[in-house]
Amino acid sequence: MDDALRLRAVNQIFKIDASLGCESGKDATFTLDFEEKNYRQQALAGLIRDTVPYFALTQEEIASLDKSDWNKSSFTRISDAQPTKKGDYGELLLYIILNIFYDTPKFVTKARLRSSTREQIKGFDCAHFSINADRTITLWLGEAKFHQTFSGAIAQSFKSLNDHLMDAEKIKSELRLLSGEIEINKNILPDEYLLLKSHTNGSKSLDKVSIQVPVLLTYDSKCIGDFCGTENADIGSAVFQESLIAELKGKFLSVYERTWPAKNNITISFYLLPLRSVSELKEMLDTIETAMKF
């Protein structure tokens, strides 16, 4: 992402700093602001549109393509699935959050790896990394569930994580695939490339590979819907914050009621993004995508 796009993102997506009883201390909630008493979903659709090239193209491709070709080249890598069944934009939202709030760049462009746009992205939904103070790597291999109902998002993420994380051979197989696709770009220096390679190519015991699994869950928020059009439709409103935090505590409680896969080297974190209407946002994105592919 370029600096201008990053600035747009931090002006549209906000992290809520509130004690929600988060078990790991790494869980978080993100929300949008209001404008003229409306939740800024339309602005979010515009941000997603302009982020697609950075999500779906490699840095080398961005550098070599004429800027006028960025949109068509990148949007042709977005799934052709029905808007209600398409996971790409949830994965893109996770990409934005990881870049802006956690400074963890991608090391593989996963949208480039699928053999057909009729298929969803296989395996984990993202491949990002961070470098720790002791010069070890943490791999960020996430999940994104772009759902209307929170129960549906939870159920699907629970199934996906159990499928992915409880099978060591499946994790090692995906890491070997990613190892051959590591992108040499400005985010990865030569010595970091070798370090990253050692964490993905099987030379290091999987038990010693630190893996962070961020799970992005969207849902239609009753709180946000109720506040739209009211005098307290403002992210700075204490009344709105109190109501939203009460709703979020209930959502996190339903997360913690489940027994998630547990391994010493793997940490799961949950990122909640309440929206006014997921279906409305998906419809806007479908209209944008149709135009961009021509």
C-alpha positions as CSV (number, residue, x, y, z in Angstrom):
1,M,0.0,0.0,0.0
2,D,1.3,3.5,-0.8
3,D,1.3,6.3,1.8
4,A,-1.8,8.0,0.5
5,L,-3.8,4.8,0.7
6,R,-2.5,4.1,4.2
7,L,-3.6,7.5,5.3
8,R,-7.1,6.9,3.9
9,A,-7.3,3.7,5.7
10,V,-6.4,5.2,9.1
11,N,-9.1,7.9,8.5
12,Q,-11.8,5.3,7.8
13,I,-11.0,2.2,10.1
14,F,-10.6,2.7,13.8
15,K,-9.4,0.2,16.5
16,I,-11.5,0.3,19.6
17,D,-9.4,0.3,22.8
18,A,-11.7,-1.3,25.3
19,S,-11.5,-4.0,27.8
20,L,-13.7,-6.8,26.4
21,G,-12.5,-9.7,28.5
22,C,-10.2,-10.9,25.7
23,E,-8.4,-14.0,26.7
24,S,-5.2,-13.7,24.7
25,G,-4.8,-9.9,25.0
26,K,-4.4,-9.9,21.2
27,D,-8.0,-9.8,20.2
28,A,-9.4,-6.5,18.9
29,T,-12.4,-4.7,17.4
30,F,-12.4,-2.4,14.4
31,T,-15.1,0.0,13.4
32,L,-15.9,2.8,10.9
33,D,-16.9,6.3,11.6
34,F,-20.2,8.0,10.7
35,E,-20.7,10.8,8.2
36,E,-23.9,12.8,8.2
37,K,-25.2,10.2,10.6
38,N,-24.6,7.3,8.2
39,Y,-22.0,4.5,8.8
40,R,-19.2,5.0,6.3
41,Q,-19.7,1.7,4.3
42,Q,-19.6,3.5,1.0
43,A,-16.3,5.0,1.8
44,L,-15.1,1.6,2.8
45,A,-16.1,0.2,-0.5
46,G,-14.0,2.9,-2.2
47,L,-11.0,2.0,0.0
48,I,-11.4,-1.7,-0.9
49,R,-11.6,-0.8,-4.6
50,D,-8.3,1.1,-4.5
51,T,-6.5,-1.5,-2.4
52,V,-7.3,-4.4,-4.7
53,P,-4.0,-3.9,-6.8
54,Y,-1.9,-4.1,-3.7
55,F,-3.7,-7.2,-2.5
56,A,-3.9,-9.1,-5.8
57,L,-0.7,-8.1,-7.6
58,T,2.9,-8.6,-6.6
59,Q,5.1,-5.6,-6.0
60,E,7.0,-6.5,-9.1
61,E,3.8,-6.5,-11.2
62,I,2.8,-3.1,-9.8
63,A,6.2,-1.7,-10.7
64,S,6.1,-3.2,-14.3
65,L,2.5,-2.5,-15.2
66,D,1.2,0.8,-16.4
67,K,-0.9,2.3,-13.7
68,S,-3.9,2.4,-16.1
69,D,-3.7,-1.5,-16.1
70,W,-3.6,-2.0,-12.4
71,N,-7.3,-2.2,-11.8
72,K,-8.2,-4.6,-14.7
73,S,-5.1,-6.8,-14.0
74,S,-5.9,-7.0,-10.3
75,F,-9.6,-7.4,-10.4
76,T,-9.3,-10.3,-12.9
77,R,-7.8,-12.2,-10.0
78,I,-10.8,-11.7,-7.8
79,S,-13.1,-14.8,-7.6
80,D,-16.0,-15.1,-10.0
81,A,-18.2,-16.6,-7.3
82,Q,-21.6,-15.1,-6.4
83,P,-21.2,-12.0,-4.1
84,T,-22.7,-13.9,-1.2
85,K,-20.2,-16.7,-1.5
86,K,-17.1,-14.7,-2.3
87,G,-14.4,-14.5,0.3
88,D,-11.9,-12.2,-1.4
89,Y,-13.1,-9.0,0.1
90,G,-13.0,-10.3,3.6
91,E,-9.4,-11.4,2.9
92,L,-8.7,-8.0,1.6
93,L,-10.1,-6.3,4.7
94,L,-7.8,-8.6,6.8
95,Y,-4.9,-7.5,4.5
96,I,-5.7,-3.8,5.3
97,I,-5.9,-4.4,9.0
98,L,-2.6,-6.4,9.2
99,N,-0.8,-3.7,7.2
100,I,-2.2,-0.7,9.0
101,F,-2.5,-1.8,12.6
102,Y,0.1,-4.5,12.9
103,D,2.8,-3.5,10.3
104,T,2.9,-7.1,9.0
105,P,3.4,-7.1,5.2
106,K,2.5,-10.0,3.0
107,F,5.3,-12.3,1.7
108,V,3.1,-14.1,-0.8
109,T,0.3,-12.8,-3.0
110,K,-2.2,-15.6,-2.5
111,A,-4.7,-14.4,-5.0
112,R,-2.1,-15.2,-7.7
113,L,-1.8,-18.8,-6.7
114,R,-5.2,-20.2,-7.5
115,S,-5.5,-21.9,-10.9
116,S,-8.9,-20.4,-11.7
117,T,-11.0,-17.5,-10.5
118,R,-13.9,-20.0,-10.1
119,E,-12.0,-21.3,-7.0
120,Q,-11.7,-19.6,-3.6
121,I,-8.2,-19.1,-2.2
122,K,-7.0,-22.4,-0.8
123,G,-5.5,-22.9,2.7
124,F,-5.0,-19.9,4.9
125,D,-6.5,-16.6,3.7
126,C,-3.3,-14.6,4.0
127,A,0.5,-15.0,4.3
128,H,2.1,-12.1,6.2
129,F,5.1,-12.0,8.5
130,S,6.8,-10.0,11.3
131,I,10.3,-10.0,12.6
132,N,10.7,-10.3,16.4
133,A,13.4,-8.7,18.5
134,D,15.4,-11.9,18.7
135,R,15.5,-12.1,14.9
136,T,13.0,-14.9,14.7
137,I,10.0,-14.7,12.4
138,T,6.3,-14.9,13.2
139,L,4.2,-16.1,10.4
140,W,0.7,-14.5,10.2
141,L,-1.6,-17.1,8.5
142,G,-5.1,-15.8,8.9
143,E,-8.8,-16.5,8.2
144,A,-11.4,-14.0,7.1
145,K,-15.2,-14.7,7.4
146,F,-17.1,-11.9,5.6
147,H,-20.5,-12.9,7.0
148,Q,-23.8,-11.2,7.8
149,T,-24.5,-13.3,10.9
150,F,-22.0,-13.6,13.7
151,S,-23.0,-17.2,14.4
152,G,-22.3,-18.1,10.8
153,A,-18.9,-16.4,10.9
154,I,-18.0,-18.2,14.2
155,A,-19.2,-21.6,12.9
156,Q,-17.3,-21.4,9.6
157,S,-14.1,-20.1,11.3
158,F,-14.2,-22.9,13.9
159,K,-14.5,-25.5,11.1
160,S,-11.7,-23.9,9.1
161,L,-9.3,-23.6,12.0
162,N,-9.8,-27.2,13.1
163,D,-9.2,-28.3,9.5
164,H,-6.0,-26.3,9.2
165,L,-4.4,-26.3,12.6
166,M,-5.0,-29.8,13.8
167,D,-3.2,-31.4,10.8
168,A,0.5,-30.7,11.1
169,E,1.1,-32.2,7.6
170,K,-1.4,-29.9,6.1
171,I,0.4,-26.9,7.7
172,K,3.8,-28.1,6.5
173,S,2.5,-28.7,3.0
174,E,1.1,-25.1,2.8
175,L,4.3,-23.6,4.2
176,R,6.4,-25.5,1.6
177,L,4.1,-24.1,-1.2
178,L,4.5,-20.6,0.3
179,S,8.2,-21.0,0.6
180,G,8.6,-21.3,-3.2
181,E,6.5,-18.2,-3.7
182,I,8.2,-15.7,-1.3
183,E,8.3,-12.3,-3.0
184,I,11.5,-10.4,-2.9
185,N,10.4,-6.8,-2.5
186,K,11.1,-3.7,-0.5
187,N,9.4,-5.3,2.6
188,I,11.9,-8.2,2.6
189,L,15.6,-7.6,2.7
190,P,18.0,-10.4,1.5
191,D,18.9,-11.6,5.1
192,E,15.2,-11.5,6.0
193,Y,14.4,-13.6,2.9
194,L,16.8,-16.3,4.1
195,L,15.3,-16.1,7.6
196,L,11.7,-16.3,6.3
197,K,12.7,-19.2,4.0
198,S,14.1,-21.2,7.0
199,H,10.7,-20.8,8.7
200,T,8.7,-22.1,5.7
201,N,10.8,-24.7,3.8
202,G,10.8,-27.4,6.5
203,S,14.3,-27.0,7.7
204,K,13.1,-25.7,11.0
205,S,10.9,-27.9,13.2
206,L,7.3,-26.8,12.9
207,D,7.1,-26.9,16.7
208,K,9.6,-24.0,16.7
209,V,7.8,-21.9,14.0
210,S,5.8,-19.1,15.7
211,I,2.4,-18.8,13.9
212,Q,-0.1,-16.0,14.6
213,V,-3.6,-16.8,13.3
214,P,-5.7,-13.6,13.0
215,V,-9.3,-14.4,12.4
216,L,-11.4,-11.5,11.0
217,L,-15.2,-11.8,11.6
218,T,-17.7,-9.4,10.2
219,Y,-21.4,-9.3,11.0
220,D,-24.5,-7.1,10.7
221,S,-24.5,-5.0,13.9
222,K,-27.8,-4.2,15.5
223,C,-26.1,-1.4,17.5
224,I,-24.8,0.3,14.4
225,G,-28.1,-0.1,12.6
226,D,-30.0,1.4,15.6
227,F,-27.7,4.4,15.8
228,C,-27.7,5.4,12.1
229,G,-29.7,8.5,11.6
230,T,-29.7,9.5,15.3
231,E,-28.0,12.4,17.0
232,N,-25.4,9.9,18.6
233,A,-24.3,8.5,15.2
234,D,-20.7,9.4,15.9
235,I,-17.7,7.2,16.8
236,G,-16.9,9.8,19.5
237,S,-20.3,9.6,21.1
238,A,-20.1,8.0,24.6
239,V,-23.6,6.7,24.2
240,F,-22.7,4.9,21.0
241,Q,-19.4,3.6,22.4
242,E,-21.2,2.2,25.5
243,S,-23.8,0.4,23.4
244,L,-21.3,-1.0,20.9
245,I,-19.0,-2.3,23.6
246,A,-21.9,-4.0,25.3
247,E,-22.7,-5.7,22.0
248,L,-19.1,-6.7,21.5
249,K,-18.8,-8.2,24.9
250,G,-21.6,-10.6,24.0
251,K,-19.9,-11.5,20.7
252,F,-16.6,-12.2,22.3
253,L,-18.3,-14.3,25.0
254,S,-19.7,-16.5,22.2
255,V,-16.1,-16.8,20.8
256,Y,-14.7,-17.9,24.1
257,E,-17.4,-20.4,24.7
258,R,-15.8,-22.6,22.0
259,T,-12.7,-24.8,22.5
260,W,-10.4,-23.6,19.7
261,P,-7.4,-25.6,18.4
262,A,-4.5,-25.2,20.8
263,K,-0.8,-25.6,20.1
264,N,2.2,-24.1,21.9
265,N,3.6,-22.3,18.9
266,I,0.2,-21.1,17.5
267,T,-1.7,-18.1,18.8
268,I,-5.2,-17.4,17.5
269,S,-6.5,-13.8,17.7
270,F,-9.9,-12.6,16.8
271,Y,-10.7,-9.3,15.0
272,L,-14.3,-8.2,15.0
273,L,-15.6,-5.8,12.3
274,P,-19.2,-4.9,12.9
275,L,-21.0,-3.4,9.8
276,R,-24.4,-1.9,9.2
277,S,-25.2,-4.2,6.3
278,V,-22.7,-6.8,4.9
279,S,-25.0,-7.6,2.0
280,E,-25.2,-4.0,1.0
281,L,-21.4,-3.7,1.1
282,K,-21.1,-6.8,-1.0
283,E,-23.6,-5.4,-3.6
284,M,-21.5,-2.2,-3.8
285,L,-18.3,-4.2,-4.3
286,D,-20.0,-6.4,-7.0
287,T,-20.9,-3.3,-8.9
288,I,-17.4,-2.0,-8.7
289,E,-15.9,-5.3,-9.7
290,T,-18.1,-5.6,-12.8
291,A,-16.9,-2.2,-14.0
292,M,-13.3,-2.8,-13.2
293,K,-13.0,-6.1,-15.1
294,F,-13.8,-4.4,-18.4
